[in-house]
Amino acid sequence: MAQKATIYKVELSVSDMDRHYYETHKLTVAKHPSETDERLMVRLVAFALNAHEQLELTKGLSTDDEPDIWQKSLSGELDLWVALGLPSEKVVRQSCGKSRQVIVYSYGRTAESWWEKIKNSTTRFENLQVVNFSETATRELGDLAGRSMKLQVNIQDSDVMVSVGDSIVYVTPVIWKNTV
């Protein structure tokens, strides 16, 4: 019998001084059986970095044709497609064709070699941004995960401070490719 997703209840408070966005989001997050705590927390940080009233977590790993996070316009078009990890060049290309803006948040020990392999094929995508999180930071984020979390994310000068209770993790996103 297939394993079911584990449900996480998250109260995500975002204080984004860069975008002047201050809001608390109550999220019910389904963690796929193959998803790690590290990936779950990267998903929440990516949500915080792009927080908007219309931003939504999707089914993520359980569907191939959806991103991890998306934002649709009021008329149903995809405004933002957020992917996590190290998607193939084909997936990046397809994503860029489906959405007005695409952001890939890469992480993990093989992220640099992945980027070296696909970066030349991404130059034509003016709507693509690639951001990397350090392996150390994402590992520390994974240690913060809990089934019920009050997560505070503060963003200032592109630096991110994530706290759960008394534990704090600092994340410095590194932009590998920016939109034109």
C-alpha positions in Angstrom: 0.0 0.0 0.0 1.3 3.4 -0.9 2.4 5.7 1.9 0.3 8.9 2.4 1.5 12.4 2.7 2.3 13.8 6.2 0.4 16.9 7.0 2.2 19.9 8.5 0.4 22.9 10.0 2.5 26.0 9.5 1.9 29.6 10.7 4.3 31.5 8.4 4.9 35.1 9.4 6.7 37.0 6.7 8.4 40.4 7.3 10.0 41.3 3.9 11.6 44.7 4.3 12.8 44.6 0.7 9.3 44.3 -0.8 7.4 46.0 2.2 5.4 42.8 2.6 4.2 41.9 6.1 1.7 39.1 6.5 1.0 35.9 8.3 0.0 32.8 6.2 -1.7 29.8 7.8 -0.6 26.9 5.6 -1.5 23.2 5.5 1.4 21.5 3.8 1.3 18.0 2.5 4.8 16.5 2.7 5.2 13.7 0.1 6.6 10.4 1.5 9.8 10.9 -0.6 10.2 14.6 0.5 12.8 15.4 3.1 12.5 17.9 6.0 15.2 19.9 4.2 13.1 20.2 1.0 9.9 21.0 2.9 11.7 23.9 4.7 13.2 25.1 1.4 9.7 25.1 0.0 8.5 27.3 2.9 11.4 29.7 2.5 10.7 30.0 -1.2 7.1 30.7 -0.4 8.2 33.4 2.0 10.6 35.0 -0.5 7.7 35.3 -3.0 4.8 35.7 -0.6 1.7 37.2 -2.1 -2.0 36.8 -1.4 -2.5 34.7 -4.5 0.6 32.5 -4.0 -0.1 28.8 -3.5 1.7 25.7 -2.6 0.8 23.0 -5.2 0.9 19.2 -5.0 4.6 19.4 -5.7 6.4 16.1 -5.9 3.2 14.1 -6.6 2.6 15.8 -10.0 5.0 16.2 -12.9 3.3 19.1 -14.6 3.0 21.4 -11.7 5.7 23.5 -9.9 6.2 23.4 -6.2 4.6 26.9 -5.8 2.7 29.0 -8.2 0.8 32.2 -8.5 -2.0 32.6 -10.9 -3.6 35.9 -12.2 -7.2 36.6 -11.6 -7.9 35.4 -15.1 -6.1 32.1 -14.5 -2.8 32.6 -16.3 0.4 31.5 -14.6 2.3 34.6 -13.3 4.9 32.8 -11.3 6.2 29.2 -11.4 8.6 28.3 -8.5 10.6 25.0 -8.8 12.9 23.5 -6.2 16.0 21.4 -6.6 17.8 20.7 -9.8 15.3 20.4 -12.7 16.4 19.2 -16.1 16.9 21.7 -18.9 13.7 20.3 -20.5 11.7 21.0 -17.4 13.2 24.5 -17.2 12.3 25.2 -20.9 8.8 23.9 -20.5 8.3 26.0 -17.3 9.5 29.2 -19.0 6.9 28.5 -21.8 4.1 28.1 -19.4 4.6 31.1 -17.0 5.3 34.8 -17.1 8.1 34.4 -14.5 10.0 31.2 -13.4 12.2 30.9 -10.4 14.3 27.9 -9.6 15.6 27.6 -6.1 18.5 25.1 -6.3 20.2 23.5 -3.3 22.3 20.5 -2.4 25.9 19.4 -2.9 25.5 18.9 -6.6 23.8 22.2 -7.3 26.9 23.9 -8.7 27.7 21.1 -11.2 24.0 21.0 -12.2 24.1 24.8 -13.0 27.4 24.5 -14.9 25.7 21.8 -17.0 22.5 23.7 -17.9 23.4 27.4 -17.6 24.4 27.9 -21.3 21.1 26.5 -22.4 19.1 28.9 -20.2 20.5 32.2 -21.6 17.5 32.6 -24.0 15.0 32.5 -21.1 14.5 36.1 -20.1 11.8 35.1 -17.6 14.0 32.7 -15.7 15.7 33.4 -12.4 18.0 30.8 -10.7 18.8 31.2 -7.0 21.0 28.9 -5.0 20.8 28.1 -1.3 24.0 26.8 0.4 24.0 23.2 1.5 24.8 24.2 5.1 21.8 26.6 5.3 19.3 24.1 3.9 20.6 21.3 6.2 20.1 23.6 9.1 16.6 24.5 7.9 15.7 20.8 7.8 16.6 20.6 11.5 13.9 23.2 12.2 11.0 21.2 10.7 8.2 20.1 12.9 4.6 18.9 12.3 3.2 22.1 13.8 5.4 25.2 13.3 5.3 28.9 13.9 7.8 30.0 11.4 9.1 33.6 11.3 10.9 34.7 8.1 12.6 38.1 8.0 14.0 39.4 4.8 16.2 42.4 4.5 18.8 43.4 1.9 18.2 40.0 0.3 19.3 38.1 3.5 16.9 35.8 5.1 16.5 34.9 8.8 14.3 32.0 9.6 13.3 31.3 13.1 11.2 28.6 14.8 11.1 29.2 18.6 14.6 29.9 19.8 16.3 28.4 16.8 17.5 30.7 14.0 19.0 29.9 10.6 20.4 32.5 8.3 20.1 32.0 4.5 21.8 34.1 1.9 20.3 33.4 -1.5 22.9 33.6 -4.3 21.5 34.7 -7.6 23.0 32.6 -10.4 20.7 34.0 -13.2 18.5 37.0 -13.0 15.5 37.9 -15.2 16.2 40.6 -17.8 
